Amino acid sequence: MDNEDEISEIIAFLYENNFENKWSINIEGFIITAKKQKKSKYNRIYTSGCFDVFHYGHLNILIRSKELCDYLIVGVSTDELIEQEKGRKPVIPFHERVKIVQSINLVDEVIPQVDKNKQKIVDVYNIDAISVGADWEGRYPKVSCQMEYFPYTESVSSTILKKSLKLI
């Protein structure tokens, strides 16, 4: 393997791991220097959801959340929590929904959301901010960290999709 191949591999690794948003990379000769770009607004953001029938609105909140932080933790509601909160089983089983969310390179860590105790998540995972859709403003449980409310993605929701597919 020659030096150009090695450099190409390093660059591919940096881009695959989303370093292009955090680092300025300069290649001169065979020396690669990287310096951290402007610090993100938050170190760690938490967002959560059922992610049952994943759609563009889900992706939007993950994109917007990651733009504000260095490390994005996503809570995926367990099947039991969905049944308890919504009175029905999810269409997609928990372990599959976790794999879907884990496969998105914006997400740094996926954890099960077993209850609605957000303060516990803030404390255990050292969360700086929680991000949710603007439809939660004024209704979200009180937490000791910052809140980020993002505009609701119009005309798309899991409920709309399920109804159109006659899944609920």
C-alpha positions as CSV (number, residue, x, y, z in Angstrom):
1,M,0.0,0.0,0.0
2,D,1.4,3.4,-0.9
3,N,1.1,6.7,0.9
4,E,-1.8,7.9,-1.3
5,D,-3.8,4.8,-0.4
6,E,-3.1,5.3,3.3
7,I,-4.2,8.9,3.1
8,S,-7.3,7.9,1.2
9,E,-8.1,5.3,3.9
10,I,-7.7,7.9,6.7
11,I,-9.9,10.4,4.9
12,A,-12.6,7.8,4.3
13,F,-12.4,6.8,8.0
14,L,-12.8,10.5,9.1
15,Y,-15.8,11.0,6.8
16,E,-17.5,7.7,7.7
17,N,-17.3,8.6,11.3
18,N,-18.7,12.1,10.8
19,F,-15.5,13.9,11.7
20,E,-16.0,16.3,8.8
21,N,-18.5,18.3,10.9
22,K,-16.1,18.6,13.8
23,W,-12.6,18.8,12.4
24,S,-10.7,20.9,9.8
25,I,-8.4,18.5,8.0
26,N,-5.3,19.7,6.2
27,I,-3.1,17.4,4.2
28,E,0.3,18.6,3.1
29,G,2.7,16.1,1.7
30,F,2.4,13.1,4.0
31,I,1.5,15.1,7.1
32,I,-2.2,15.1,8.1
33,T,-3.1,17.7,10.7
34,A,-6.6,18.0,12.2
35,K,-7.8,20.7,14.4
36,K,-11.2,20.9,16.1
37,Q,-13.6,23.4,14.6
38,K,-15.9,25.6,16.6
39,K,-17.3,23.9,19.7
40,S,-20.9,22.6,19.5
41,K,-23.6,24.3,21.6
42,Y,-23.9,21.2,23.7
43,N,-21.7,18.2,24.5
44,R,-24.5,15.7,25.0
45,I,-28.1,15.9,23.8
46,Y,-30.8,13.3,24.5
47,T,-33.9,12.8,22.3
48,S,-36.3,10.0,22.4
49,G,-39.3,8.4,20.7
50,C,-41.1,5.3,19.7
51,F,-39.6,5.3,16.2
52,D,-42.4,2.9,15.2
53,V,-42.5,3.2,11.4
54,F,-39.5,5.5,11.1
55,H,-40.1,8.5,8.9
56,Y,-38.7,11.8,7.7
57,G,-39.9,13.7,10.8
58,H,-37.8,11.3,13.0
59,L,-34.8,11.9,10.8
60,N,-35.3,15.7,11.0
61,I,-35.1,15.7,14.7
62,L,-32.0,13.6,14.7
63,I,-30.3,15.9,12.2
64,R,-31.3,19.0,14.1
65,S,-30.2,17.5,17.4
66,K,-26.8,16.4,16.1
67,E,-26.1,19.8,14.6
68,L,-26.2,21.1,18.2
69,C,-24.1,18.6,19.9
70,D,-20.9,16.4,20.0
71,Y,-22.7,13.3,21.3
72,L,-26.3,12.3,20.5
73,I,-28.0,9.8,22.7
74,V,-31.4,8.5,21.5
75,G,-33.9,6.7,23.7
76,V,-36.1,4.2,21.9
77,S,-39.3,3.4,23.7
78,T,-39.7,-0.3,24.7
79,D,-42.6,-2.3,23.5
80,E,-43.9,-2.3,27.1
81,L,-43.8,1.5,27.4
82,I,-45.6,1.9,24.1
83,E,-48.3,-0.5,25.2
84,Q,-48.6,1.3,28.6
85,E,-48.7,4.8,27.0
86,K,-50.7,4.2,23.8
87,G,-52.7,1.1,24.7
88,R,-51.4,-0.9,21.7
89,K,-48.4,-2.9,20.6
90,P,-45.9,-1.3,18.3
91,V,-45.9,-2.4,14.6
92,I,-42.1,-2.9,14.7
93,P,-40.6,-4.8,17.6
94,F,-38.2,-2.9,20.0
95,H,-35.0,-4.7,18.9
96,E,-35.7,-3.8,15.3
97,R,-36.5,-0.2,16.0
98,V,-33.2,0.0,18.0
99,K,-31.3,-1.4,15.0
100,I,-32.9,1.2,12.7
101,V,-31.9,4.1,14.9
102,Q,-28.4,2.6,15.6
103,S,-27.8,2.5,11.8
104,I,-28.1,6.2,11.5
105,N,-24.6,7.7,11.6
106,L,-25.8,10.8,13.4
107,V,-26.6,8.8,16.5
108,D,-23.8,8.1,18.9
109,E,-25.6,5.9,21.4
110,V,-29.1,4.3,21.6
111,I,-30.6,3.4,25.0
112,P,-34.0,1.8,25.9
113,Q,-36.6,4.3,27.1
114,V,-38.3,2.2,29.8
115,D,-40.3,5.0,31.4
116,K,-41.0,8.7,31.1
117,N,-38.5,9.8,33.9
118,K,-36.4,12.2,31.8
119,Q,-34.6,13.6,34.8
120,K,-33.1,10.2,35.5
121,I,-31.7,10.1,32.0
122,V,-30.3,13.6,32.4
123,D,-28.5,12.6,35.6
124,V,-27.2,9.2,34.6
125,Y,-26.0,10.2,31.1
126,N,-24.8,13.8,32.0
127,I,-27.2,15.3,29.4
128,D,-26.8,19.0,28.6
129,A,-30.0,19.4,26.6
130,I,-33.0,17.4,25.6
131,S,-34.4,17.9,22.1
132,V,-38.1,17.4,21.1
133,G,-40.6,18.6,18.7
134,A,-42.2,22.0,19.3
135,D,-45.5,20.2,19.9
136,W,-44.1,19.3,23.3
137,E,-43.5,22.9,24.4
138,G,-45.2,23.6,27.6
139,R,-46.1,19.9,28.1
140,Y,-42.7,18.4,28.6
141,P,-41.7,17.2,32.1
142,K,-39.5,19.6,34.0
143,V,-35.8,18.7,33.8
144,S,-32.6,20.3,35.1
145,C,-31.0,20.7,31.6
146,Q,-31.7,22.9,28.6
147,M,-34.5,22.2,26.2
148,E,-34.4,22.5,22.5
149,Y,-37.7,22.6,20.6
150,F,-37.7,21.9,16.9
151,P,-40.5,22.7,14.4
152,Y,-42.8,19.8,13.8
153,T,-42.4,18.2,10.4
154,E,-45.7,18.9,8.7
155,S,-47.8,16.2,7.1
156,V,-45.8,13.2,8.4
157,S,-46.3,11.2,11.6
158,S,-46.2,7.5,12.4
159,T,-49.9,7.7,13.2
160,I,-50.7,9.2,9.8
161,L,-48.6,6.5,8.1
162,K,-50.1,3.7,10.1
163,K,-53.7,4.9,9.4
164,S,-53.0,5.2,5.7
165,L,-51.6,1.6,5.8
166,K,-54.5,0.5,8.0
167,L,-52.1,-0.7,10.7
168,I,-54.1,0.9,13.6
